[in-house]
Amino acid sequence: MIDIEHTEAFLPIQTLIDQVVFISWTLIGLILIIVFFIASSISEPIEKLTQIIAPISKNNFNVKIDKKILKLKDEIGQLARSFNAMIKKLKTSYGGLENKIEKRNQELEKMNKFFLNREGKIIELKEKIEKLKKK
């Protein structure tokens, strides 16, 4: 029987295990890098949309969505196009409401002047009646 030392006998197996561990860690690292880039490609456009849409809550409808996001063919691009359409409709509706409010305010102002003028005439007439009664 040939006598081989224990370490010498298992050296090829240990080398193979070391290589498998190295390759495994390398693959895990590559997978993590790929996952990071995929996650960034998803989250970055969503974050940009969130920043763009925030001013709308303050009635600022003059926001522009980045054309790169609008051109995306995935769900994010679809969401961006939907937001864009919604912004246009809100801007139109809000502008129409502001015009209606302005017209109503002008009408109320005219009516207020009319009634104030009437009130002044009534007071004037009452004073004349009082003067006539005293004569």
C-alpha positions as CSV (number, residue, x, y, z in Angstrom):
1,M,0.0,0.0,0.0
2,I,1.2,3.5,-0.9
3,D,1.5,5.9,2.0
4,I,0.3,9.4,1.1
5,E,-0.1,12.1,3.7
6,H,-3.6,13.2,4.6
7,T,-3.1,16.8,3.3
8,E,-1.5,15.6,0.1
9,A,-4.3,13.2,-0.5
10,F,-7.0,15.9,0.0
11,L,-5.2,18.7,-1.8
12,P,-7.1,18.4,-5.1
13,I,-10.4,18.3,-3.2
14,Q,-9.4,21.3,-1.1
15,T,-8.3,23.2,-4.2
16,L,-11.7,22.4,-5.9
17,I,-13.5,23.6,-2.7
18,D,-11.5,26.8,-2.7
19,Q,-12.3,27.4,-6.4
20,V,-16.0,26.7,-5.8
21,V,-16.1,29.1,-2.9
22,F,-14.3,31.8,-4.9
23,I,-16.6,31.4,-7.9
24,S,-19.6,31.4,-5.6
25,W,-18.6,34.7,-3.9
26,T,-17.7,36.2,-7.3
27,L,-21.2,35.2,-8.6
28,I,-22.9,36.5,-5.5
29,G,-21.0,39.8,-6.0
30,L,-22.0,40.0,-9.7
31,I,-25.6,39.2,-8.9
32,L,-25.7,42.0,-6.2
33,I,-24.3,44.5,-8.7
34,I,-26.8,43.4,-11.3
35,V,-29.7,43.7,-8.8
36,F,-28.5,47.1,-7.7
37,F,-28.6,48.4,-11.3
38,I,-32.0,46.9,-12.0
39,A,-33.3,48.4,-8.8
40,S,-31.8,51.8,-9.7
41,S,-33.3,51.6,-13.2
42,I,-36.7,51.1,-11.6
43,S,-36.5,53.4,-8.6
44,E,-34.8,56.4,-10.3
45,P,-37.6,57.2,-12.7
46,I,-40.2,56.8,-9.9
47,E,-38.2,59.2,-7.7
48,K,-38.0,61.7,-10.6
49,L,-41.8,61.5,-11.1
50,T,-42.4,62.0,-7.4
51,Q,-40.2,65.1,-7.4
52,I,-41.9,66.5,-10.6
53,I,-45.4,65.8,-9.3
54,A,-44.9,67.3,-5.8
55,P,-45.5,71.0,-7.0
56,I,-48.9,70.0,-8.3
57,S,-50.3,69.8,-4.8
58,K,-49.5,73.5,-4.6
59,N,-51.5,74.3,-7.8
60,N,-48.3,74.5,-9.9
61,F,-49.4,72.8,-13.1
62,N,-46.4,74.1,-15.1
63,V,-44.3,71.0,-14.5
64,K,-42.6,69.0,-17.3
65,I,-42.0,65.3,-17.1
66,D,-38.6,64.3,-18.5
67,K,-38.9,63.1,-22.1
68,K,-36.6,60.1,-21.3
69,I,-39.2,58.9,-18.8
70,L,-42.1,59.6,-21.1
71,K,-40.4,57.5,-23.9
72,L,-39.9,54.4,-21.6
73,K,-41.9,51.4,-22.9
74,D,-42.5,49.9,-19.5
75,E,-45.0,50.6,-16.7
76,I,-43.0,53.6,-15.5
77,G,-43.3,55.2,-19.0
78,Q,-47.0,54.5,-19.0
79,L,-47.4,56.0,-15.5
80,A,-45.5,59.1,-16.7
81,R,-47.7,59.5,-19.7
82,S,-50.8,59.1,-17.5
83,F,-49.4,61.8,-15.1
84,N,-48.7,64.0,-18.1
85,A,-52.3,63.7,-19.3
86,M,-53.7,64.3,-15.8
87,I,-51.5,67.4,-15.4
88,K,-52.9,68.9,-18.6
89,K,-56.5,68.1,-17.6
90,L,-56.0,69.6,-14.2
91,K,-54.4,72.7,-15.6
92,T,-57.3,73.2,-18.0
93,S,-59.9,72.5,-15.2
94,Y,-58.2,74.7,-12.7
95,G,-57.9,77.5,-15.2
96,G,-61.6,77.2,-16.1
97,L,-62.5,77.4,-12.4
98,E,-60.3,80.4,-11.8
99,N,-62.1,82.2,-14.7
100,K,-65.5,81.3,-13.3
101,I,-64.5,82.5,-9.9
102,E,-63.2,85.8,-11.3
103,K,-66.5,86.3,-13.3
104,R,-68.5,85.6,-10.1
105,N,-66.4,88.0,-8.1
106,Q,-66.9,90.7,-10.7
107,E,-70.7,90.1,-10.7
108,L,-70.8,90.2,-6.9
109,E,-68.8,93.4,-6.9
110,K,-71.3,95.0,-9.3
111,M,-74.2,93.8,-7.2
112,N,-72.5,95.1,-4.1
113,K,-72.0,98.6,-5.7
114,F,-75.6,98.6,-6.9
115,F,-76.9,97.8,-3.4
116,L,-74.6,100.3,-1.7
117,N,-75.8,102.9,-4.2
118,R,-79.4,102.0,-3.4
119,E,-78.7,102.1,0.3
120,G,-77.2,105.5,-0.1
121,K,-80.3,106.7,-2.0
122,I,-82.6,105.2,0.6
123,I,-80.7,107.0,3.4
124,E,-80.9,110.2,1.3
125,L,-84.6,109.8,0.8
126,K,-85.2,109.1,4.5
127,E,-83.3,112.4,5.3
128,K,-85.5,114.3,2.8
129,I,-88.7,112.7,4.4
130,E,-87.5,113.7,7.8
131,K,-86.9,117.3,6.6
132,L,-90.3,117.4,5.0
133,K,-91.9,116.1,8.2
134,K,-90.2,118.9,10.2
135,K,-91.6,121.6,8.0
